[in-house]
């Protein structure tokens, strides 16, 4: 059993001489820094993306690997949409934590910078979900072949299915 499986895991004090606060920051492009320096090791950066959760008591963002946890700062969305692929009559999002899930265009908003933000991880309520995932420029550009105009509102058409982006 990992410490993270213990019901009081998030109430344990920090190790002696340590704090639960960190200087780890996730920026609006999905890049991680620690003490202002980029996290350059690709394996560590990828692992950190898989550790993103919300603290069950205060809802703040944390990194938890099941053995320890720390608060960190999220400047924009906690996840990014890195890739997009077609699967029949739906589009599948490839997320920054190396998971995939079907995109629900109606649960997507357009940010002030024109970027799309999808609601993701709906089934992970125990980890503070749902979350937002910001489309990278690459992923947003990959939507081009599927975009159609629906009376002045952006929509996507995949096969016979046509869906509005965002709610009316």
N, C-alpha and C positions, 0 to 999 in steps of 0.2 A: 504494500500500500504506500503510495506517495503521500508526502505531507499535504499536498493539495486536496487529497480526498478526505481529509479530516474536517468535520463540520465547523471547527473553530479556526481553520487555516488563516482566514483573513483578519482574525483578531489577535493572532500571535504577534508579540512585539518584534521589532527589527532585531537582527543579530547585534550583540554588544558592540558599541562604538559606531553603529550604522544608523541610517535613517531610511524611512520608507519613501522619502522624497528623492527625486533624481534630477539630473540635468539633461536627461534624454529628451529630445524633441523630434517629433514627426512633422515635417513641413507640408505645405499644400501640394507638393509634387510627389509625396510618398517617400521622401528621403529622410533617413534618420541621422541625427547628430548626437554626440555625447560631449559635454563640456565645450560645445561650439565646433567640434571637429567632426567631419563626416565619418559614419560607420562604413568603412571601406571593405571589410572582409565580407564577401558575398554570402557565405554560409551563415555568419552571425546576423547579418541584416535580414536574410530570409527567415531565420529562426525567430527573430524579434517580431517580424510581421505575423507569425503564427501565435505569438504569445499575447496579442492584444485582447483585452477584456475590459469590463467595467467593474469597479469595486461593488460588491453586492450591497453595501451599506450606504455609501455616499454617491455612487454613480460616476465617480471620477475614473478617468482612463488609467489602466494599469498594464504592466507587462507581467505575466505569470507563466512560469514554465512548470508549475506543479510542485516545485521544490522551494521556491521563494517568489516574492512579488515586490514590485515597486511602482509608485506613481510615476507617470511621465506626462509630457505636454503634447497635445495634439493641436496643431495650428489650424487644421481644416477638417477633412474627413479622416477617420481612422484607417480606412482601406482605400485602395485605388483599383480601378478597373484597368487592367493592363492589356487584355486581349478580348476579342469578340469573335465568336464563330457561330456559324449557322448549324442548327441541328433540326432538320425537318422544317416545321413551321414555327420555329422559335429561334431566338438568339441566346447564346450562352456566354456569360461573362466569365473571364479569367481574372481572378482577384489577386491582390498583392500577397496574400497568404498561401498562394498556390492551390486554392480551392476554385471550383467552378459552380455556377448555379444559373438557372434560367433567369433571364431578364424579364422583369415586369415593367413595361414602359409606363403604365399608368402610375406606378409608384416612384416616378423619377421627376426631379425638379431641375430647372435651369437656374444656375447660380448667377450672381451679379457679374461674374467674369465670363459668362456664356458657357461655362463648363456644365456638363450634366452630372447629377448626383443621384445614384440609384439606391433604393432601400435594399439591403442585403442581410443575410443571416437571420431571417425571421424565426427559424426554428431553434435558436440558441438563447432562449430567454434566461437560462441559468448563467450565461456568461454576459448578461447585460444587453442582449440583442433586442430589437434589430439595430443595425448600424447603417451608416451612410458610406457609400464608396464613390469617390470622385473619378470620373472618366479621365484617363490620360489623354493627351492630344492624339496619340496614336490610336487609342481605342475609339475616341470620338470620330476621328477621320474614317475609321473602318465602318462606321454607320452609313456613310454616303450612299452606297448602292441600295440601301433599304429605306431611305428617307423619301417620303411623299408629303404633299401638301393636302391637308384635310380642312379646306375652308379657312385657310390662314393659320391653322394650327399644325405644328409638326407631328408627323405620324411615321411609323415604320411599317413596312409591308414585307412579310416573309412568307413566300408561297401565297396561299389564299388568305392568310390572317393579316389584318390591318389593325394597328393599335395606336391610339393617341399617346404622345409623350406627355405625361403629367395629367392631372385631373382638371376638368373644366371649372 
